[in-house]
Amino acid sequence: MSAESISSMTIEEYLAGERTSPAKHEFLNGQVYALAGASRNHNLIVVNLIAELHSQLKQRSCSVFPSDLRIKISATGLYTYPDVSVVCGETWFDDSHQDTLLNPTLIIEVLSPSTEHYDRGGKFQHYRQIPSLREYLLVAQDPYHIEHYSRQAANQWLLSEIDDPQAVLELRSIQCRLTVQEVYAKI
């Protein structure tokens, strides 16, 4: 979340503005926060992730979404835009606009210098409140480094780290495999 809050407003005002705004903003407790743009490497990693996941999921009942689909964490009230999200089974939306997702199975954030601390800490704290969420990936831009969090029994999260470009990451919740080398293609 950007340190710069734009103004205080209601959820209805936020959503109405967000639906017509060319820029994206997070919302929490009446505060709206502008989101920064992304670097070349950040965007390439996101495209690689979406392409790999879409290729593996296109014949199954899972959908891959880019950062333009907002997520609402009902338990905390945060509205945010993860870099990549995946839903398996029925997709639940907050309202008839179908632009605010409620039930992601997997969320992926590509780390940037300005968001890394938030993605690891406060944002992940919000994400853990989503009952449907089974896995969370943090992907560094440079060097090869992926942190894979998977929900365990009793709402515990297991961390696995991958640094080897030849390694294969198993995403059990969506039955997909990502090769680290493909995630970082053209980087």
OpenMM code with the backbone's topology and positions (N, CA, C; nanometers):
from openmm import Vec3, app, unit

residues = "MET SER ALA GLU SER ILE SER SER MET THR ILE GLU GLU TYR LEU ALA GLY GLU ARG THR SER PRO ALA LYS HIS GLU PHE LEU ASN GLY GLN VAL TYR ALA LEU ALA GLY ALA SER ARG ASN HIS ASN LEU ILE VAL VAL ASN LEU ILE ALA GLU LEU HIS SER GLN LEU LYS GLN ARG SER CYS SER VAL PHE PRO SER ASP LEU ARG ILE LYS ILE SER ALA THR GLY LEU TYR THR TYR PRO ASP VAL SER VAL VAL CYS GLY GLU THR TRP PHE ASP ASP SER HIS GLN ASP THR LEU LEU ASN PRO THR LEU ILE ILE GLU VAL LEU SER PRO SER THR GLU HIS TYR ASP ARG GLY GLY LYS PHE GLN HIS TYR ARG GLN ILE PRO SER LEU ARG GLU TYR LEU LEU VAL ALA GLN ASP PRO TYR HIS ILE GLU HIS TYR SER ARG GLN ALA ALA ASN GLN TRP LEU LEU SER GLU ILE ASP ASP PRO GLN ALA VAL LEU GLU LEU ARG SER ILE GLN CYS ARG LEU THR VAL GLN GLU VAL TYR ALA LYS ILE".split()
positions = [
    Vec3(0.0849, -0.1158, 0.0000),
    Vec3(0.0000, 0.0000, 0.0000),
    Vec3(0.0897, 0.1225, 0.0000),
    Vec3(0.0630, 0.2131, -0.0853),
    Vec3(0.1376, 0.3368, -0.0924),
    Vec3(0.1178, 0.4151, 0.0368),
    Vec3(0.2202, 0.4874, 0.0792),
    Vec3(0.2101, 0.5677, 0.1999),
    Vec3(0.1212, 0.6890, 0.1786),
    Vec3(0.0928, 0.7233, 0.0551),
    Vec3(0.0155, 0.8431, 0.0249),
    Vec3(-0.1329, 0.8106, 0.0132),
    Vec3(-0.2079, 0.8548, 0.1130),
    Vec3(-0.3530, 0.8380, 0.1106),
    Vec3(-0.4142, 0.9547, 0.0343),
    Vec3(-0.5077, 0.9254, -0.0525),
    Vec3(-0.5698, 1.0301, -0.1326),
    Vec3(-0.6765, 1.1035, -0.0520),
    Vec3(-0.7715, 1.0342, 0.0060),
    Vec3(-0.8788, 1.0996, 0.0805),
    Vec3(-0.9593, 0.9948, 0.1547),
    Vec3(-1.0521, 1.0415, 0.2361),
    Vec3(-1.1410, 0.9513, 0.3073),
    Vec3(-1.2743, 0.9454, 0.2323),
    Vec3(-1.3287, 0.8249, 0.2176),
    Vec3(-1.4558, 0.8094, 0.1468),
    Vec3(-1.5232, 0.6795, 0.1861),
    Vec3(-1.6472, 0.6630, 0.1412),
    Vec3(-1.7217, 0.5399, 0.1666),
    Vec3(-1.6805, 0.4336, 0.0646),
    Vec3(-1.7174, 0.3111, 0.0928),
    Vec3(-1.6913, 0.2019, -0.0018),
    Vec3(-1.7623, 0.2297, -0.1343),
    Vec3(-1.8845, 0.2772, -0.1271),
    Vec3(-1.9610, 0.3052, -0.2487),
    Vec3(-1.8928, 0.4125, -0.3335),
    Vec3(-1.8416, 0.5182, -0.2680),
    Vec3(-1.7695, 0.6234, -0.3398),
    Vec3(-1.6410, 0.5694, -0.4019),
    Vec3(-1.5706, 0.4859, -0.3250),
    Vec3(-1.4474, 0.4252, -0.3762),
    Vec3(-1.4755, 0.3421, -0.5012),
    Vec3(-1.5739, 0.2536, -0.4934),
    Vec3(-1.6028, 0.1652, -0.6066),
    Vec3(-1.6501, 0.2437, -0.7283),
    Vec3(-1.7332, 0.3440, -0.7076),
    Vec3(-1.7802, 0.4258, -0.8201),
    Vec3(-1.6625, 0.4962, -0.8872),
    Vec3(-1.5735, 0.5514, -0.8092),
    Vec3(-1.4565, 0.6181, -0.8649),
    Vec3(-1.3605, 0.5216, -0.9312),
    Vec3(-1.3424, 0.4074, -0.8695),
    Vec3(-1.2470, 0.3079, -0.9224),
    Vec3(-1.2926, 0.2532, -1.0570),
    Vec3(-1.4207, 0.2403, -1.0737),
    Vec3(-1.4749, 0.1849, -1.1981),
    Vec3(-1.4596, 0.2791, -1.3168),
    Vec3(-1.4283, 0.4049, -1.2922),
    Vec3(-1.4075, 0.5004, -1.4020),
    Vec3(-1.2658, 0.5560, -1.4051),
    Vec3(-1.1840, 0.5181, -1.3094),
    Vec3(-1.0488, 0.5737, -1.2986),
    Vec3(-0.9499, 0.4981, -1.3876),
    Vec3(-0.8588, 0.5695, -1.4552),
    Vec3(-0.7548, 0.5017, -1.5321),
    Vec3(-0.6454, 0.4422, -1.4416),
    Vec3(-0.6363, 0.4909, -1.3185),
    Vec3(-0.5373, 0.4407, -1.2223),
    Vec3(-0.6060, 0.3489, -1.1220),
    Vec3(-0.5262, 0.2641, -1.0556),
    Vec3(-0.5794, 0.1725, -0.9553),
    Vec3(-0.5469, 0.2246, -0.8153),
    Vec3(-0.6364, 0.1927, -0.7223),
    Vec3(-0.6211, 0.2361, -0.5846),
    Vec3(-0.6648, 0.1249, -0.4904),
    Vec3(-0.5984, 0.1147, -0.3764),
    Vec3(-0.6444, 0.0267, -0.2701),
    Vec3(-0.7361, 0.1059, -0.1793),
    Vec3(-0.8198, 0.0328, -0.1051),
    Vec3(-0.9132, 0.0953, -0.0118),
    Vec3(-0.9111, 0.0184, 0.1186),
    Vec3(-0.9012, 0.0909, 0.2302),
    Vec3(-0.9086, 0.0293, 0.3622),
    Vec3(-0.9516, 0.1343, 0.4632),
    Vec3(-1.0558, 0.1037, 0.5387),
    Vec3(-1.1031, 0.1906, 0.6466),
    Vec3(-1.1262, 0.3344, 0.6026),
    Vec3(-1.1889, 0.3516, 0.4885),
    Vec3(-1.2220, 0.4847, 0.4409),
    Vec3(-1.1095, 0.5572, 0.3707),
    Vec3(-0.9925, 0.4979, 0.3669),
    Vec3(-0.8768, 0.5606, 0.3042),
    Vec3(-0.8476, 0.4962, 0.1687),
    Vec3(-0.8124, 0.5790, 0.0730),
    Vec3(-0.7813, 0.5341, -0.0619),
    Vec3(-0.6333, 0.5589, -0.0865),
    Vec3(-0.5635, 0.4587, -0.1399),
    Vec3(-0.4197, 0.4663, -0.1611),
    Vec3(-0.3884, 0.4414, -0.3085),
    Vec3(-0.3157, 0.5330, -0.3683),
    Vec3(-0.2769, 0.5192, -0.5091),
    Vec3(-0.1747, 0.4069, -0.5234),
    Vec3(-0.1867, 0.3281, -0.6295),
    Vec3(-0.0909, 0.2219, -0.6580),
    Vec3(0.0046, 0.2678, -0.7673),
    Vec3(0.1301, 0.2356, -0.7497),
    Vec3(0.2327, 0.2763, -0.8459),
    Vec3(0.2343, 0.1824, -0.9659),
    Vec3(0.2927, 0.2288, -1.0748),
    Vec3(0.3116, 0.1453, -1.1930),
    Vec3(0.4196, 0.0409, -1.1672),
    Vec3(0.4446, -0.0421, -1.2668),
    Vec3(0.5400, -0.1523, -1.2503),
    Vec3(0.6507, -0.1427, -1.3539),
    Vec3(0.7650, -0.2030, -1.3201),
    Vec3(0.8817, -0.2026, -1.4079),
    Vec3(0.8679, -0.3056, -1.5205),
    Vec3(0.9598, -0.3007, -1.6134),
    Vec3(0.9653, -0.3971, -1.7238),
    Vec3(0.9732, -0.5395, -1.6694),
    Vec3(1.0696, -0.5650, -1.5798),
    Vec3(1.0873, -0.7003, -1.5265),
    Vec3(0.9634, -0.7469, -1.4507),
    Vec3(0.9049, -0.6592, -1.3746),
    Vec3(0.7830, -0.6920, -1.3006),
    Vec3(0.6750, -0.7383, -1.3980),
    Vec3(0.6524, -0.6608, -1.5026),
    Vec3(0.5497, -0.6951, -1.6013),
    Vec3(0.5809, -0.8235, -1.6760),
    Vec3(0.7074, -0.8457, -1.7117),
    Vec3(0.7436, -0.9704, -1.7807),
    Vec3(0.7178, -1.0923, -1.6928),
    Vec3(0.7510, -1.0820, -1.5659),
    Vec3(0.7260, -1.1944, -1.4740),
    Vec3(0.5760, -1.2208, -1.4625),
    Vec3(0.4969, -1.1153, -1.4503),
    Vec3(0.3505, -1.1319, -1.4425),
    Vec3(0.2979, -1.1991, -1.5683),
    Vec3(0.3421, -1.1538, -1.6853),
    Vec3(0.2978, -1.2144, -1.8118),
    Vec3(0.3391, -1.3608, -1.8176),
    Vec3(0.4616, -1.3912, -1.7768),
    Vec3(0.5086, -1.5302, -1.7772),
    Vec3(0.4222, -1.6173, -1.6859),
    Vec3(0.3918, -1.5670, -1.5676),
    Vec3(0.3086, -1.6428, -1.4735),
    Vec3(0.1688, -1.6674, -1.5297),
    Vec3(0.1080, -1.5616, -1.5826),
    Vec3(-0.0268, -1.5761, -1.6384),
    Vec3(-0.0270, -1.6729, -1.7558),
    Vec3(0.0717, -1.6617, -1.8438),
    Vec3(0.0786, -1.7508, -1.9603),
    Vec3(0.0940, -1.8962, -1.9180),
    Vec3(0.1847, -1.9224, -1.8249),
    Vec3(0.2076, -2.0604, -1.7792),
    Vec3(0.0839, -2.1170, -1.7106),
    Vec3(0.0242, -2.0395, -1.6222),
    Vec3(-0.0938, -2.0890, -1.5502),
    Vec3(-0.2136, -2.1061, -1.6434),
    Vec3(-0.2350, -2.0098, -1.7308),
    Vec3(-0.3477, -2.0202, -1.8247),
    Vec3(-0.3323, -2.1439, -1.9137),
    Vec3(-0.2125, -2.1689, -1.9596),
    Vec3(-0.1875, -2.2849, -2.0457),
    Vec3(-0.2250, -2.4151, -1.9749),
    Vec3(-0.1929, -2.4235, -1.8467),
    Vec3(-0.2208, -2.5461, -1.7719),
    Vec3(-0.3664, -2.5562, -1.7255),
    Vec3(-0.4338, -2.4427, -1.7129),
    Vec3(-0.5687, -2.4426, -1.6562),
    Vec3(-0.6809, -2.4242, -1.7570),
    Vec3(-0.6473, -2.3984, -1.8837),
    Vec3(-0.7523, -2.3599, -1.9782),
    Vec3(-0.8573, -2.4677, -2.0020),
    Vec3(-0.8277, -2.5928, -1.9771),
    Vec3(-0.9258, -2.7006, -1.9947),
    Vec3(-0.9875, -2.7447, -1.8623),
    Vec3(-0.9617, -2.6686, -1.7550),
    Vec3(-1.0120, -2.7059, -1.6228),
    Vec3(-1.1016, -2.5957, -1.5671),
    Vec3(-1.1607, -2.6201, -1.4544),
    Vec3(-1.2559, -2.5237, -1.3963),
    Vec3(-1.1865, -2.4190, -1.3088),
    Vec3(-1.0707, -2.3743, -1.3526),
    Vec3(-0.9967, -2.2697, -1.2836),
    Vec3(-0.9762, -2.1534, -1.3795),
    Vec3(-0.9747, -2.0321, -1.3256),
    Vec3(-0.9542, -1.9120, -1.4065),
    Vec3(-0.8380, -1.8319, -1.3508),
    Vec3(-0.7566, -1.7766, -1.4411),
    Vec3(-0.6419, -1.6938, -1.4047),
    Vec3(-0.6778, -1.5489, -1.4352),
    Vec3(-0.6498, -1.4603, -1.3399),
    Vec3(-0.6822, -1.3195, -1.3572),
    Vec3(-0.5585, -1.2322, -1.3377),
    Vec3(-0.5429, -1.1287, -1.4207),
    Vec3(-0.4332, -1.0331, -1.4024),
    Vec3(-0.4694, -0.9294, -1.2968),
    Vec3(-0.3828, -0.8325, -1.2793),
    Vec3(-0.3970, -0.7335, -1.1722),
    Vec3(-0.5126, -0.6365, -1.1912),
    Vec3(-0.5839, -0.6432, -1.3007),
    Vec3(-0.6981, -0.5533, -1.3180),
    Vec3(-0.8221, -0.5999, -1.2424),
    Vec3(-0.8212, -0.7236, -1.1922),
    Vec3(-0.9360, -0.7716, -1.1146),
    Vec3(-0.9082, -0.7484, -0.9661),
    Vec3(-0.9915, -0.6691, -0.9067),
    Vec3(-0.9794, -0.6318, -0.7660),
    Vec3(-1.0236, -0.7491, -0.6786),
    Vec3(-0.9635, -0.7577, -0.5601),
    Vec3(-1.0036, -0.8568, -0.4599),
    Vec3(-1.0484, -0.7829, -0.3347),
    Vec3(-1.1560, -0.8326, -0.2759),
    Vec3(-1.2026, -0.7800, -0.1477),
    Vec3(-1.1771, -0.8849, -0.0412),
    Vec3(-1.1122, -0.8435, 0.0660),
    Vec3(-1.0946, -0.9304, 0.1816),
    Vec3(-1.2058, -0.8924, 0.2789),
    Vec3(-1.3113, -0.9692, 0.2797),
    Vec3(-1.4312, -0.9348, 0.3565),
    Vec3(-1.4034, -0.9185, 0.5051),
    Vec3(-1.3169, -1.0027, 0.5603),
    Vec3(-1.2910, -0.9990, 0.7047),
    Vec3(-1.2217, -0.8709, 0.7502),
    Vec3(-1.1460, -0.8068, 0.6612),
    Vec3(-1.0703, -0.6880, 0.7015),
    Vec3(-1.1149, -0.5613, 0.6294),
    Vec3(-1.1895, -0.5757, 0.5203),
    Vec3(-1.2353, -0.4605, 0.4446),
    Vec3(-1.1372, -0.4073, 0.3418),
    Vec3(-1.0264, -0.4755, 0.3207),
    Vec3(-0.9286, -0.4302, 0.2211),
    Vec3(-0.9749, -0.4654, 0.0807),
    Vec3(-0.9677, -0.3664, -0.0092),
    Vec3(-0.9861, -0.3866, -0.1526),
    Vec3(-0.8492, -0.3654, -0.2144),
    Vec3(-0.8004, -0.4621, -0.2924),
    Vec3(-0.6657, -0.4533, -0.3471),
    Vec3(-0.6571, -0.5248, -0.4811),
    Vec3(-0.5431, -0.5103, -0.5471),
    Vec3(-0.5208, -0.5668, -0.6797),
    Vec3(-0.3942, -0.6524, -0.6791),
    Vec3(-0.4058, -0.7834, -0.6549),
    Vec3(-0.2851, -0.8667, -0.6627),
    Vec3(-0.2364, -0.8758, -0.8074),
    Vec3(-0.1096, -0.9075, -0.8251),
    Vec3(-0.0540, -0.9183, -0.9604),
    Vec3(-0.1208, -1.0302, -1.0394),
    Vec3(-0.1438, -1.1440, -0.9744),
    Vec3(-0.2094, -1.2590, -1.0389),
    Vec3(-0.2969, -1.3261, -0.9334),
    Vec3(-0.4148, -1.3682, -0.9737),
    Vec3(-0.4984, -1.4488, -0.8850),
    Vec3(-0.5601, -1.5618, -0.9666),
    Vec3(-0.5869, -1.6709, -0.8976),
    Vec3(-0.6484, -1.7878, -0.9606),
    Vec3(-0.7651, -1.8322, -0.8730),
    Vec3(-0.8759, -1.8639, -0.9382),
    Vec3(-0.9926, -1.9197, -0.8707),
    Vec3(-1.0213, -2.0549, -0.9337),
    Vec3(-1.0440, -2.1543, -0.8500),
    Vec3(-1.0869, -2.2855, -0.8992),
    Vec3(-1.2287, -2.3102, -0.8505),
    Vec3(-1.3109, -2.3616, -0.9394),
    Vec3(-1.4520, -2.3793, -0.9082),
    Vec3(-1.5271, -2.2523, -0.9397),
    Vec3(-1.6376, -2.2324, -0.8726),
    Vec3(-1.7222, -2.1160, -0.8967),
    Vec3(-1.6514, -1.9871, -0.8550),
    Vec3(-1.6628, -1.8845, -0.9364),
    Vec3(-1.6054, -1.7542, -0.9052),
    Vec3(-1.7113, -1.6693, -0.8370),
    Vec3(-1.6772, -1.6190, -0.7174),
    Vec3(-1.7705, -1.5370, -0.6412),
    Vec3(-1.7285, -1.3914, -0.6502),
    Vec3(-1.8236, -1.3054, -0.6816),
    Vec3(-1.7981, -1.1626, -0.6896),
    Vec3(-1.8781, -1.0895, -0.5822),
    Vec3(-1.8321, -0.9694, -0.5499),
    Vec3(-1.8942, -0.8888, -0.4459),
    Vec3(-2.0292, -0.8326, -0.4882),
    Vec3(-2.0458, -0.8074, -0.6195),
    Vec3(-2.1722, -0.7515, -0.6678),
    Vec3(-2.1897, -0.7845, -0.8160),
    Vec3(-2.2933, -0.7299, -0.8768),
    Vec3(-2.3252, -0.7630, -1.0154),
    Vec3(-2.2263, -0.7057, -1.1171),
    Vec3(-2.1390, -0.6156, -1.0756),
    Vec3(-2.0376, -0.5616, -1.1673),
    Vec3(-1.9317, -0.6670, -1.2029),
    Vec3(-1.9183, -0.7682, -1.1214),
    Vec3(-1.8219, -0.8769, -1.1406),
    Vec3(-1.6795, -0.8250, -1.1606),
    Vec3(-1.6409, -0.7258, -1.0807),
    Vec3(-1.5058, -0.6724, -1.0873),
    Vec3(-1.4338, -0.6754, -0.9521),
    Vec3(-1.4984, -0.7390, -0.8531),
    Vec3(-1.4385, -0.7515, -0.7204),
    Vec3(-1.4522, -0.8962, -0.6748),
    Vec3(-1.3431, -0.9691, -0.6812),
    Vec3(-1.3373, -1.1123, -0.6522),
    Vec3(-1.3342, -1.1376, -0.5020),
    Vec3(-1.4019, -1.2429, -0.4592),
    Vec3(-1.4077, -1.2776, -0.3172),
    Vec3(-1.3356, -1.4067, -0.2808),
    Vec3(-1.3125, -1.4973, -0.3757),
    Vec3(-1.2669, -1.6312, -0.3380),
    Vec3(-1.1456, -1.6828, -0.4160),
    Vec3(-1.0330, -1.6109, -0.4129),
    Vec3(-0.9152, -1.6645, -0.4811),
    Vec3(-0.8617, -1.7892, -0.4106),
    Vec3(-0.8083, -1.8802, -0.4896),
    Vec3(-0.7426, -2.0000, -0.4381),
    Vec3(-0.5926, -1.9751, -0.4247),
    Vec3(-0.5380, -1.9013, -0.5209),
    Vec3(-0.3955, -1.8677, -0.5256),
    Vec3(-0.3825, -1.7190, -0.5531),
    Vec3(-0.2910, -1.6533, -0.4826),
    Vec3(-0.2562, -1.5135, -0.5094),
    Vec3(-0.1050, -1.5069, -0.5281),
    Vec3(-0.0640, -1.4298, -0.6295),
    Vec3(0.0786, -1.4096, -0.6563),
    Vec3(0.1076, -1.2604, -0.6573),
    Vec3(0.2116, -1.2215, -0.5862),
    Vec3(0.2620, -1.0845, -0.5892),
    Vec3(0.4070, -1.0876, -0.6364),
    Vec3(0.4384, -1.0018, -0.7324),
    Vec3(0.5765, -0.9839, -0.7774),
    Vec3(0.6310, -0.8671, -0.6971),
    Vec3(0.7418, -0.8915, -0.6291),
    Vec3(0.7951, -0.7923, -0.5366),
    Vec3(0.8614, -0.6755, -0.6088),
    Vec3(0.8346, -0.5570, -0.5589),
    Vec3(0.8976, -0.4340, -0.6054),
    Vec3(0.9605, -0.3680, -0.4835),
    Vec3(1.0635, -0.2869, -0.5023),
    Vec3(1.1241, -0.2207, -0.3867),
    Vec3(1.0232, -0.1423, -0.3020),
    Vec3(0.9261, -0.0796, -0.3670),
    Vec3(0.8301, 0.0021, -0.2936),
    Vec3(0.7206, -0.0788, -0.2247),
    Vec3(0.6997, -0.2042, -0.2636),
    Vec3(0.5888, -0.2829, -0.2072),
    Vec3(0.6339, -0.4078, -0.1319),
    Vec3(0.7608, -0.4423, -0.1379),
    Vec3(0.8077, -0.5695, -0.0821),
    Vec3(0.7706, -0.5862, 0.0649),
    Vec3(0.7958, -0.4856, 0.1455),
    Vec3(0.7667, -0.4953, 0.2885),
    Vec3(0.6168, -0.5177, 0.3119),
    Vec3(0.5336, -0.4435, 0.2425),
    Vec3(0.3882, -0.4551, 0.2557),
    Vec3(0.3384, -0.5911, 0.2060),
    Vec3(0.3893, -0.6380, 0.0900),
    Vec3(0.3464, -0.7670, 0.0349),
    Vec3(0.3789, -0.8823, 0.1300),
    Vec3(0.4942, -0.8737, 0.1968),
    Vec3(0.5342, -0.9787, 0.2917),
    Vec3(0.4599, -0.9701, 0.4243),
    Vec3(0.4271, -0.8492, 0.4658),
    Vec3(0.3726, -0.8279, 0.5990),
    Vec3(0.2239, -0.8005, 0.6011),
    Vec3(0.1888, -0.6718, 0.5999),
    Vec3(0.0497, -0.6307, 0.6166),
    Vec3(-0.0447, -0.6874, 0.5135),
    Vec3(-0.0032, -0.6885, 0.3878),
    Vec3(-0.0919, -0.7400, 0.2830),
    Vec3(-0.1145, -0.8901, 0.2996),
    Vec3(-0.0082, -0.9635, 0.3296),
    Vec3(-0.0231, -1.1070, 0.3517),
    Vec3(-0.1092, -1.1336, 0.4748),
    Vec3(-0.1012, -1.0482, 0.5740),
    Vec3(-0.1867, -1.0617, 0.6920),
    Vec3(-0.3336, -1.0502, 0.6520),
    Vec3(-0.3652, -0.9577, 0.5629),
    Vec3(-0.5024, -0.9467, 0.5116),
    Vec3(-0.5385, -1.0712, 0.4303),
    Vec3(-0.4520, -1.1100, 0.3376),
    Vec3(-0.4807, -1.2248, 0.2505),
    Vec3(-0.5089, -1.3516, 0.3304),
    Vec3(-0.4390, -1.3706, 0.4408),
    Vec3(-0.4591, -1.4923, 0.5211),
    Vec3(-0.6002, -1.5023, 0.5774),
    Vec3(-0.6758, -1.3933, 0.5746),
    Vec3(-0.8136, -1.3931, 0.6245),
    Vec3(-0.9139, -1.4420, 0.5198),
    Vec3(-0.8667, -1.4703, 0.3984),
    Vec3(-0.9552, -1.5191, 0.2912),
    Vec3(-0.9696, -1.6708, 0.3077),
    Vec3(-1.0883, -1.7204, 0.3405),
    Vec3(-1.1047, -1.8641, 0.3654),
    Vec3(-1.0661, -1.9534, 0.2473),
    Vec3(-1.0882, -1.9072, 0.1237),
    Vec3(-1.0602, -1.9893, 0.0055),
    Vec3(-0.9124, -1.9943, -0.0315),
    Vec3(-0.8319, -1.9016, 0.0209),
    Vec3(-0.6914, -1.8922, -0.0191),
    Vec3(-0.6124, -2.0113, 0.0329),
    Vec3(-0.5454, -2.0811, -0.0581),
    Vec3(-0.4655, -2.1977, -0.0223),
    Vec3(-0.3160, -2.1754, -0.0410),
    Vec3(-0.2782, -2.0884, -0.1365),
    Vec3(-0.1359, -2.0653, -0.1612),
    Vec3(-0.1110, -1.9182, -0.1938),
    Vec3(0.0087, -1.8730, -0.1563),
    Vec3(0.0503, -1.7346, -0.1786),
    Vec3(0.1953, -1.7381, -0.2250),
    Vec3(0.2214, -1.6751, -0.3386),
    Vec3(0.3580, -1.6690, -0.3916),
    Vec3(0.4080, -1.5263, -0.3903),
    Vec3(0.5330, -1.5112, -0.3475),
    Vec3(0.6045, -1.3855, -0.3597),
    Vec3(0.7209, -1.4113, -0.4539),
    Vec3(0.7262, -1.3373, -0.5634),
    Vec3(0.8278, -1.3594, -0.6665),
    Vec3(0.9176, -1.2362, -0.6723),
    Vec3(1.0451, -1.2560, -0.6431),
    Vec3(1.1421, -1.1464, -0.6519),
    Vec3(1.1704, -1.1182, -0.7991),
    Vec3(1.2027, -0.9937, -0.8292),
    Vec3(1.2368, -0.9586, -0.9677),
    Vec3(1.3794, -0.9982, -1.0019),
    Vec3(1.4684, -0.9898, -0.9060),
    Vec3(1.6091, -1.0212, -0.9299),
    Vec3(1.6739, -1.0451, -0.7957),
    Vec3(1.7418, -1.1488, -0.7719),
    Vec3(1.7676, -1.2652, -0.8558),
    Vec3(1.6529, -1.3654, -0.8479),
    Vec3(1.6772, -1.4864, -0.9034),
    Vec3(1.5769, -1.5921, -0.8943),
    Vec3(1.5461, -1.6185, -0.7471),
    Vec3(1.4241, -1.5920, -0.7084),
    Vec3(1.3835, -1.6229, -0.5710),
    Vec3(1.2310, -1.6183, -0.5630),
    Vec3(1.1725, -1.7315, -0.5245),
    Vec3(1.0275, -1.7424, -0.5074),
    Vec3(1.0012, -1.7955, -0.3676),
    Vec3(0.9123, -1.7274, -0.2970),
    Vec3(0.8657, -1.7740, -0.1672),
    Vec3(0.7253, -1.8283, -0.1862),
    Vec3(0.7060, -1.9510, -0.1444),
    Vec3(0.5793, -2.0214, -0.1630),
    Vec3(0.5201, -2.0513, -0.0253),
    Vec3(0.4083, -1.9884, 0.0031),
    Vec3(0.3375, -2.0137, 0.1287),
    Vec3(0.2164, -2.1003, 0.0984),
    Vec3(0.1998, -2.2078, 0.1759),
    Vec3(0.0826, -2.2937, 0.1572),
    Vec3(0.0120, -2.3133, 0.2914),
    Vec3(-0.1211, -2.3011, 0.2845),
    Vec3(-0.2018, -2.3140, 0.4067),
    Vec3(-0.2011, -2.4596, 0.4516),
    Vec3(-0.1786, -2.4782, 0.5805),
    Vec3(-0.1778, -2.6096, 0.6421),
    Vec3(-0.2978, -2.6209, 0.7364),
    Vec3(-0.3062, -2.7319, 0.8058),
    Vec3(-0.4116, -2.7505, 0.9048),
    Vec3(-0.3991, -2.6431, 1.0131),
    Vec3(-0.5086, -2.6135, 1.0807),
    Vec3(-0.5128, -2.5162, 1.1901),
    Vec3(-0.4678, -2.3777, 1.1452),
    Vec3(-0.4911, -2.3459, 1.0168),
    Vec3(-0.4612, -2.2140, 0.9608),
    Vec3(-0.3149, -2.1733, 0.9755),
    Vec3(-0.2257, -2.2711, 0.9706),
    Vec3(-0.0825, -2.2421, 0.9714),
    Vec3(-0.0351, -2.2337, 0.8267),
    Vec3(0.0716, -2.1557, 0.8030),
    Vec3(0.1253, -2.1365, 0.6689),
    Vec3(0.2679, -2.1890, 0.6645),
    Vec3(0.2946, -2.2763, 0.5672),
    Vec3(0.4269, -2.3354, 0.5485),
    Vec3(0.5002, -2.2599, 0.4381),
    Vec3(0.6225, -2.2165, 0.4672),
    Vec3(0.7039, -2.1439, 0.3709),
    Vec3(0.8072, -2.2371, 0.3081),
    Vec3(0.8139, -2.2354, 0.1736),
    Vec3(0.9191, -2.3015, 0.0979),
    Vec3(0.9825, -2.1950, 0.0096),
    Vec3(1.1146, -2.1980, -0.0034),
    Vec3(1.1845, -2.0998, -0.0856),
    Vec3(1.2585, -2.1696, -0.1983),
    Vec3(1.2579, -2.1076, -0.3150),
    Vec3(1.3227, -2.1645, -0.4328),
    Vec3(1.4134, -2.0592, -0.4941),
    Vec3(1.5400, -2.0972, -0.5156),
    Vec3(1.6385, -2.0088, -0.5778),
    Vec3(1.6991, -2.0690, -0.7037),
    Vec3(1.6766, -2.1964, -0.7254),
    Vec3(1.7384, -2.2687, -0.8374),
    Vec3(1.6577, -2.2466, -0.9656),
    Vec3(1.7207, -2.1920, -1.0712),
    Vec3(1.6479, -2.1699, -1.1967),
    Vec3(1.5938, -2.2990, -1.2590),
    Vec3(1.6517, -2.4136, -1.2252),
    Vec3(1.6071, -2.5415, -1.2808),
    Vec3(1.4955, -2.6063, -1.1985),
    Vec3(1.4616, -2.5474, -1.0860),
    Vec3(1.3621, -2.6064, -0.9961),
    Vec3(1.2212, -2.5965, -1.0549),
    Vec3(1.1345, -2.6835, -1.0057),
    Vec3(0.9933, -2.6844, -1.0437),
    Vec3(0.9117, -2.6626, -0.9170),
    Vec3(0.8219, -2.5669, -0.9237),
    Vec3(0.7356, -2.5342, -0.8116),
    Vec3(0.6011, -2.6031, -0.8306),
    Vec3(0.5606, -2.6807, -0.7323),
    Vec3(0.4320, -2.7508, -0.7348),
    Vec3(0.3268, -2.6653, -0.6648),
    Vec3(0.2237, -2.6279, -0.7364),
    Vec3(0.1112, -2.5546, -0.6790),
    Vec3(-0.0026, -2.6542, -0.6616),
    Vec3(-0.0072, -2.7169, -0.5475),
    Vec3(-0.1003, -2.8278, -0.5248),
    Vec3(-0.2472, -2.7847, -0.5266),
    Vec3(-0.2753, -2.6638, -0.4815),
    Vec3(-0.4155, -2.6214, -0.4723),
    Vec3(-0.4811, -2.6085, -0.6091),
    Vec3(-0.4002, -2.5849, -0.7123),
    Vec3(-0.4554, -2.5718, -0.8477),
    Vec3(-0.3978, -2.6773, -0.9420),
    Vec3(-0.3192, -2.7686, -0.8880),
    Vec3(-0.2600, -2.8790, -0.9634),
    Vec3(-0.1824, -2.8301, -1.0854),
    Vec3(-0.0921, -2.7349, -1.0592),
    Vec3(-0.0059, -2.6812, -1.1651),
    Vec3(0.1393, -2.6889, -1.1214),
    Vec3(0.2258, -2.6833, -1.2211),
    Vec3(0.3705, -2.6819, -1.1974),
    Vec3(0.4296, -2.5617, -1.2703),
    Vec3(0.5141, -2.4883, -1.2016),
    Vec3(0.5844, -2.3761, -1.2626),
    Vec3(0.7340, -2.4026, -1.2582),
    Vec3(0.7981, -2.3952, -1.3721),
    Vec3(0.9434, -2.4042, -1.3722),
    Vec3(0.9968, -2.2629, -1.3485),
    Vec3(1.0910, -2.2523, -1.2594),
    Vec3(1.1457, -2.1213, -1.2238),
    Vec3(1.2021, -2.0522, -1.3473),
    Vec3(1.2656, -2.1277, -1.4327),
    Vec3(1.3235, -2.0708, -1.5546),
    Vec3(1.2164, -2.0045, -1.6419),
    Vec3(1.0982, -2.0645, -1.6519),
    Vec3(0.9891, -2.0053, -1.7306),
    Vec3(0.9322, -1.8806, -1.6644),
    Vec3(0.9254, -1.8816, -1.5300),
    Vec3(0.8763, -1.7634, -1.4584),
    Vec3(0.9654, -1.6437, -1.4895),
    Vec3(1.0968, -1.6691, -1.5027),
    Vec3(1.1932, -1.5606, -1.5245),
    Vec3(1.2381, -1.5482, -1.6712),
    Vec3(1.1656, -1.6034, -1.7637),
    Vec3(1.2021, -1.5941, -1.9048),
    Vec3(1.2125, -1.4468, -1.9469),
    Vec3(1.3159, -1.4158, -2.0203),
    Vec3(1.3451, -1.2806, -2.0738),
    Vec3(1.3852, -1.1776, -1.9697),
    Vec3(1.4133, -1.2236, -1.8488),
    Vec3(1.4588, -1.1316, -1.7431),
    Vec3(1.6109, -1.1263, -1.7448),
] * unit.nanometer
topology = app.Topology()
chain = topology.addChain("A")
for resn in residues:
    res = topology.addResidue(resn, chain)
    for name in ("N", "CA", "C"):
        topology.addAtom(name, app.Element.getBySymbol(name[0]), res)
